[in-house]
Amino acid sequence: MARVFNFSAGPAMLPAEVLQQAREEMLDWRGSGMCVAEMSHRGKEFVSIAEQAEADLRELLAIPENYRVLFLQGGASSQFAMVPMNLLRGGDKADYLNTGSWSKKAIAEARRFCTVGIAASTEDARFTRAPAQDELALDPEAAYVHYTPNETIEGVEFPSVPETGDKPLAADMSSTLLSRPLEVSRYGVIYAGAQKNLGPAGLTVVIVREELIGQPLAGTPTLFDYRTHAQTDSLYNTPPTYAWYLAGLVFQWLKRRGGLAAMAAINARKAEALYAAIDASGFYANPVEPACRSWMNVPFTLADPELDRTFLTEAKAAGLVTLEGHRSVGGMRASIYNAMPEEGVRALIAFMREFERRYG
Ligand SMILES: *Cc1c(COP(=O)(O)O)cnc(C)c1O
């Protein structure tokens, strides 16, 4: 079996242990005689899988009692609409922090529902940093504040959680959730598409404070109302059962590895090693302010972009795949989520050094 180190931003690598367990359980999940994908979502087998996954996620993130965890479809992109539909609660304004490509998409979608205030923007700095607390110009009439803690494309991460007073804070954590411990109580809603750091595509996790549920915008479709899913334990209609199951296996893998504090230590080591290698070279460069560099997505450029193709071809031959940067920014990007082993980062660094020696 030849597994590669896959640096894709998403869908991303899954832990080999999890895939092996899924393979073992594929034809007969624990004596049920069925694959999880064949089970009724209302049967006791699947309900036990769903409940275990939620319990494990709650334990990993120490999610307080007054938060609901929803297992939905539609991707993080559908949350760009569901957040305003559910969080405006009679208001007609919301504040957004504009810090990169994904916040721009969230802003564009929110504009369909309300007046969007840009409480801070780092566009002038070409999204190479996160705004400081004293740069935030919050509107007292805004119903909530939305931000993107980790900008997957630009590789920019907020070093701390913005203070928003009594305004609910909404966070698109698609590319950072479960990379380290989190103080859930600081947020009104946290959402993430699973395919970066949680599991396979098709599942979207939403963690929302109970009191924010139940006042949807007039005309909100049933499936876009958080209440629909909160009242039915995310079983209103058929959920993405197999993706939910696989995410549950990832949560158990994280627990076996020592939880999120242990993952944070590993992720910090991986990111530090890669940024140190980039900074130590005159050949590779990363434009992001050091304090705001993402632990999960590391974009970098080569001194001569003419060498990009060669770099990608030779990296692939060495078992290091999907290193091309997002089509909107070019260059390279190494996404190093939880499932990327330290060995994979070491292999990438060794490859980069050797490439520089030969072409630099
Ligand atoms: C990938 C990503 C999205 C889009 O997720 P989908 O599940 O494809 O809709 C949104 N926000 C961030 C920060 C992302 O990384």
PDBQT file of the ligand as one rigid body, heavy atoms in Angstrom, charges set to zero:
ROOT
HETATM    1  C1  LIG A 401     -13.244  25.325   2.678  1.00  0.00    +0.000 C 
HETATM    2  C2  LIG A 401     -13.771  26.512   3.364  1.00  0.00    +0.000 A 
HETATM    3  C3  LIG A 401     -15.082  26.967   3.140  1.00  0.00    +0.000 A 
HETATM    4  C4  LIG A 401     -16.006  26.324   2.137  1.00  0.00    +0.000 C 
HETATM    5  O1  LIG A 401     -16.432  25.111   2.612  1.00  0.00    +0.000 OA
HETATM    6  P1  LIG A 401     -17.524  24.243   1.835  1.00  0.00    +0.000 P 
HETATM    7  O2  LIG A 401     -17.763  23.149   2.818  1.00  0.00    +0.000 OA
HETATM    8  O3  LIG A 401     -16.892  23.805   0.557  1.00  0.00    +0.000 OA
HETATM    9  O4  LIG A 401     -18.705  25.105   1.608  1.00  0.00    +0.000 OA
HETATM   10  C5  LIG A 401     -15.515  28.060   3.850  1.00  0.00    +0.000 A 
HETATM   11  N1  LIG A 401     -14.726  28.673   4.742  1.00  0.00    +0.000 NA
HETATM   12  C6  LIG A 401     -13.462  28.257   4.985  1.00  0.00    +0.000 A 
HETATM   13  C7  LIG A 401     -12.643  28.989   5.984  1.00  0.00    +0.000 C 
HETATM   14  C8  LIG A 401     -12.948  27.172   4.301  1.00  0.00    +0.000 A 
HETATM   15  O5  LIG A 401     -11.699  26.759   4.553  1.00  0.00    +0.000 OA
ENDROOT
TORSDOF 0
